[in-house]
Amino acid sequence: MILRRVLVANRGEIAVRVIRTCRRLGIETVLTVAAGDADSVPARLADKTIAIGSYLDVEEVVGAAAAAGAGAIHPGYGFLSENPRLARACEAAGIVFIGPGADVLEAAGDKLAARNHAVAAGLPVLPGGLVRAKAAGADGAPGAGGEGAAGVDGAAGAGGGAGAAGEIAGRIGYPVLVKAAGGGGGRGLRVVRDPADLAGAVAMGSAEAQAAFGDGRVYLERYVSPARHVEVQLLGDGENVIHLGDRDCSVQRRYAKLVEEAPAPRLGETLRVGMRAAAVAFGQHLKYQGLGTVEFLVDAARSEFWFLEVNARIQVEHPVTEAVTGLDLVAEQIAVAEGRRLGLSQASVRLDGHAIECRINAEDPAAGFRPSPGRVTSAVFPAGPGIRVDTHIQAGSAVPPQYDSLLAKLVVSGASRAGALGRLRGALARCEIGGVATTLPMYAALAADDEFAAGGVGTDYLARWLELQTRPVRDKNG
């Protein structure tokens, strides 16, 4: 099968990214545009546009693809990208979904189901368990022993069903992490260090998860800190699965990634090889098709890692992998969707150099990262060898309050991490976005920080660094 026309069901920089690869491959693009996006950069780049009311309406998106005569839908990331209902609706309409099948999306999207699949594939998981619902169906969750409860204690069937929060926390030991079963992105996450705070954290986490995902189930896991967040990029065709290296995503604020690197710095080779092999084993277990990322929590000092989750879509941070592999990951997605076998073997994947990405958001770090919607008055980005900018903005672009605040991704690469870091500092100095507050000044300061420059920071790094920036400077007399 050869795709001639693709509906891009997204907006922003990822829509631009997909459109550009489609154009290079000779594929016509039709872009869905909701209110406020009709005159956006992606809308001007696409061959055609079609108006919709919401990027989250499955029936409307599939209907738009059918009306446009598109043979496939590329969902990008976010919105409907990991929604099994969209994958099933595409199948029913005879439209190709550029991503994994609905069964894999269901296995990956439910964190408990993914955890159980990880155990079945032989991956290490942190001790934990599903918290018993107050009543069957309450909070949108199954009752005790409901679907997804078996096996959450680290082995299929271990512990049977769900348990009371206090019992689970007592078994695995404090501190514990309250996590949403039905989704990620930091929603529903709470760290609990004191047993007296557990009930409130579970209630708040469940309420937040219900509001975000329509699923109030939460589970507890042992909380590990200091730790690093490292992920492995997978590519599969349903039979063969390979990895495309690893990325470090430890520079985070409230569990949201801000800086990513490939490969993960200062990681022992035995640990790196073990994580990559574990990710491939997980992909083979699911008969994975398309792009996906297996994420791990890492204790580098003790050379231990544990499965966190799998993201069954293209990631925001995919450009750093492209920089070190020389591959176009969107093109690889499309090739698999067309029914082709992988054109790569594991042995043919070459990882060269180092790449770093900064997510430039319309937020004000000096005001607690307050969102900064408005209109861009100027946008100047650097160019040159080893510099890439993925963006959907230019002077005059609107930054609406109802969507994610990502404005651009600055990606630099070099023969070494030191070379990439030097290039990052120079590139940041040549970035300018006017009209809205952005995180650019923070990245310039981070790039000059000695701890960040040394590499291998943990997930607690940014919070510590931000706290230091707000402390009053003492004079020499103290």
HUDAFEN-V418041 format. One record per helix or strand of 2 or more residues. SS is the DSSP state (A for helix, B for strand). FROM is the first residue (numbers start at 1). TO is the last residue. If there is no record, write none. Layout:
# HUDAFEN-V418041
ss=SS from=FROM to=TO
ss=SS from=FROM to=TO
This chain:
# HUDAFEN-V418041
ss=B from=5 to=8
ss=A from=12 to=25
ss=B from=28 to=33
ss=A from=41 to=45
ss=B from=48 to=51
ss=A from=58 to=68
ss=B from=72 to=74
ss=A from=84 to=93
ss=B from=96 to=97
ss=A from=102 to=109
ss=A from=111 to=120
ss=B from=128 to=131
ss=A from=138 to=140
ss=A from=165 to=172
ss=B from=176 to=180
ss=B from=190 to=192
ss=A from=195 to=213
ss=B from=218 to=222
ss=B from=228 to=237
ss=B from=241 to=253
ss=B from=256 to=262
ss=A from=269 to=286
ss=B from=289 to=299
ss=A from=300 to=302
ss=B from=304 to=311
ss=A from=318 to=325
ss=A from=329 to=337
ss=A from=346 to=348
ss=B from=354 to=361
ss=B from=363 to=364
ss=A from=365 to=367
ss=B from=370 to=371
ss=B from=374 to=375
ss=B from=378 to=380
ss=B from=387 to=391
ss=B from=398 to=399
ss=B from=406 to=414
ss=A from=417 to=429
ss=B from=432 to=434
ss=A from=440 to=447
ss=A from=450 to=454
ss=A from=461 to=470
